[in-house]
């Protein structure tokens, strides 16, 4: 009897019985004698399945049922894992929602803001006296708006760092003469600096004397004014709409005195 099922795939023609060949000849004779448009019934014994090349990939029927379906596993590929940005406390380059605010006040507590007077160590002495024959005068005033506060920077030119005292005053005045300085605003934060050199100086000596209206900027600061140097001292004024909490600190790299005014 002719093997069927899986064994039929591996049985070569030369091993099949002669009876099978005879049956095939009979089938061919009947086909030649019958009409051209009719197909004779196939003898199940004459159907030979094509042998499978062992090098070819296995069919779905031969696959191990425990192996995952490639079509199913395509959807199971894990998504790339998202990495959260580092918290601001993890390093100086990390950014927080108020990145600009934190960057500019790195290491400074918000508890430093208040309305009380404060002064540098050893005031009225200069923090860092200028060397002999070296000048220490005001070179520039800058104002900037930041998230949560406005910043005024008094940038000194020369070598050294002046002493300073800050306080709210009833009105801005010139040192020595006491003459009133006209400024807009309802509150005046005074910054008294000492240890400037030359001891008496103005624009001709390179010291910035100015009165500036900052109305074009969206800040709480309405104006700033600086006076001449008299006996090594000068005063800088910041006019505001009302008395507000502030902080002050020195940046010795560049002799900058920074005033932050809380919104």
C-alpha positions in Angstrom: 0.0 0.0 0.0 1.3 3.5 -0.8 2.3 5.5 2.3 0.2 8.5 3.1 0.4 11.4 5.4 3.8 12.8 6.5 5.7 9.7 5.2 4.5 10.4 1.6 6.6 13.6 1.6 9.8 11.7 2.1 9.2 8.7 -0.3 11.1 9.0 -3.6 9.6 7.9 -6.9 11.9 4.9 -7.4 10.8 3.2 -4.2 7.1 3.3 -5.0 5.6 -0.1 -6.2 5.2 -0.7 -9.9 1.4 -0.9 -9.4 1.5 2.8 -8.7 3.1 3.4 -12.0 0.6 1.3 -13.7 -2.2 3.2 -12.1 -0.7 6.4 -13.3 -0.5 5.1 -16.9 -4.2 4.1 -16.8 -5.1 7.6 -15.5 -3.2 9.2 -18.3 -4.9 7.0 -20.9 -8.3 7.9 -19.6 -7.4 11.6 -19.7 -6.3 11.3 -23.3 -9.5 9.6 -24.4 -11.9 11.9 -22.5 -13.2 15.4 -23.5 -10.6 18.2 -23.3 -12.7 20.3 -20.9 -13.2 17.6 -18.3 -10.8 16.6 -15.6 -10.9 13.1 -14.4 -11.1 12.3 -10.7 -7.7 12.1 -9.2 -6.7 8.9 -7.6 -5.7 9.7 -4.0 -2.8 7.3 -4.4 -1.5 9.2 -7.4 -1.2 12.6 -5.5 2.4 13.2 -4.4 3.2 16.1 -2.3 6.3 18.1 -3.0 9.2 17.4 -0.8 10.4 20.1 1.6 13.9 21.3 1.3 15.4 21.1 4.8 17.2 24.4 4.2 13.9 26.3 3.8 12.2 28.1 6.7 9.6 25.9 8.5 6.0 26.4 7.8 3.4 27.5 10.3 2.3 23.9 10.7 5.8 22.8 11.7 6.4 25.7 14.1 6.7 25.0 17.8 3.5 26.0 19.5 5.5 27.5 22.3 7.4 29.9 20.0 5.9 33.4 19.9 4.1 34.5 16.7 6.3 37.1 14.9 3.2 39.1 14.1 2.2 39.1 17.7 5.6 40.0 19.1 5.9 43.0 16.8 3.4 44.8 19.0 5.1 43.7 22.2 8.4 45.5 21.5 8.9 47.8 24.5 8.8 51.5 23.9 12.1 53.5 24.5 12.3 54.3 28.2 11.9 57.9 29.0 14.5 59.6 31.2 13.4 62.4 33.4 15.5 65.6 33.5 17.6 65.9 36.6 16.1 67.9 39.5 17.5 71.4 40.1 19.0 70.2 43.3 21.2 67.6 41.5 23.6 70.0 40.0 24.3 73.7 39.1 23.4 73.1 35.4 20.0 71.6 36.2 17.0 73.7 35.3 13.9 74.2 37.4 10.6 75.8 36.4 11.9 79.1 37.7 15.3 78.5 36.2 16.3 82.1 35.7 15.3 83.0 39.2 17.2 80.1 40.7 20.3 80.6 38.5 20.7 84.2 39.5 20.2 83.6 43.2 22.2 80.3 43.4 22.7 79.5 47.0 20.8 82.4 48.4 17.7 81.9 50.6 14.5 83.8 49.9 14.5 84.5 53.7 17.1 87.1 53.0 14.4 89.5 51.6 13.2 92.1 54.0 13.0 95.9 54.4 15.5 96.3 57.2 18.8 98.3 56.8 22.0 96.2 56.4 25.6 96.9 55.8 28.9 95.3 54.8 31.4 94.0 57.4 33.5 96.8 58.9 31.4 99.5 57.4 32.3 102.4 56.7 35.6 100.8 55.7 35.9 99.4 52.2 35.5 95.7 51.8 38.7 95.6 49.7 40.6 98.9 49.6 42.0 99.8 46.2 45.8 99.6 45.9 47.8 102.8 46.0 47.4 104.8 42.8 44.4 102.7 41.7 40.9 104.0 41.1 37.7 102.6 42.4 34.7 104.4 41.0 31.2 103.6 39.7 31.3 102.6 36.0 27.8 101.3 35.1 24.2 100.8 36.4 22.1 98.0 35.0 18.5 97.0 35.6 16.8 93.7 34.7 13.4 92.1 35.3 13.5 88.5 36.5 11.0 85.9 37.6 10.0 87.0 41.1 12.2 90.0 41.5 13.9 93.0 39.8 17.6 93.4 39.9 19.7 96.5 40.0 23.5 96.1 39.6 26.0 98.9 40.5 29.2 97.9 38.6 32.4 99.5 39.8 35.4 100.1 37.6 38.9 99.8 39.0 40.4 97.6 41.7 39.0 96.8 45.1 35.4 96.8 46.5 33.7 99.6 48.5 31.9 99.2 51.8 28.1 99.7 51.6 25.0 100.3 53.7 21.4 100.0 52.4 18.3 101.6 54.0 15.0 103.2 53.0 15.1 107.0 53.4 12.5 109.7 53.3 14.1 111.5 50.3 17.2 111.2 48.2 20.0 113.8 48.9 23.4 114.7 47.7 26.3 113.8 50.1 27.9 116.7 51.9 25.5 119.4 50.7 22.3 117.5 51.5 20.6 118.9 48.4 17.4 117.1 47.4 17.5 114.9 44.3 14.2 115.0 42.4 13.0 111.4 41.6 9.7 109.8 40.8 8.2 107.2 43.2 6.9 107.0 46.7 9.7 105.0 48.3 13.5 105.4 48.1 16.1 102.7 48.8 19.5 104.3 49.4 22.8 102.5 48.9 25.6 104.4 50.6 29.1 103.3 49.4 32.4 104.2 51.0 36.1 103.7 50.2 35.9 105.0 46.6 39.0 106.6 45.1 39.8 109.3 44.2 38.1 110.7 47.3 36.4 113.5 45.4 35.3 112.6 41.9 32.7 113.1 39.2 32.2 112.5 35.5 35.6 114.1 34.7 37.3 111.5 36.9 35.3 108.6 35.4 32.7 108.2 38.1 29.1 107.7 36.8 26.8 110.5 37.9 23.3 109.9 36.5 19.5 110.1 37.0 17.7 107.5 34.9 14.0 106.9 34.4 13.3 103.2 33.7 9.7 103.6 32.7 10.3 101.9 29.4 11.1 98.7 31.2 8.5 96.5 32.9 9.9 96.6 36.4 9.0 97.9 39.8 11.9 100.3 39.6 10.8 103.8 38.6 14.2 105.4 38.5 17.8 105.3 39.8 20.2 108.2 40.7 23.9 108.3 41.6 25.8 111.2 43.2 29.4 112.5 43.0 32.1 111.1 45.3 32.6 113.3 48.3 35.4 112.3 50.8 35.4 108.8 49.4 31.6 108.3 49.7 28.7 108.4 47.3 25.1 107.4 47.4 23.0 105.5 44.9 19.2 105.6 45.0 16.5 103.3 43.7 12.9 104.8 43.6 9.9 102.4 43.9 6.1 102.6 44.0 6.2 101.5 47.7 8.5 100.0 50.3 9.3 96.5 49.2 11.4 93.6 50.5 14.9 93.5 49.1 18.2 91.7 49.3 21.7 92.9 48.7 25.0 91.1 48.1 28.4 91.7 46.6 30.0 90.0 43.7 33.7 90.7 44.1 34.5 89.5 40.6 34.0 92.8 38.9 33.2 94.8 42.0 29.5 94.5 41.5 26.9 95.4 44.2 23.6 93.7 43.5 20.2 94.7 44.8 17.3 92.3 44.3 13.8 93.8 44.9 11.1 91.2 45.6 7.8 91.4 43.5 
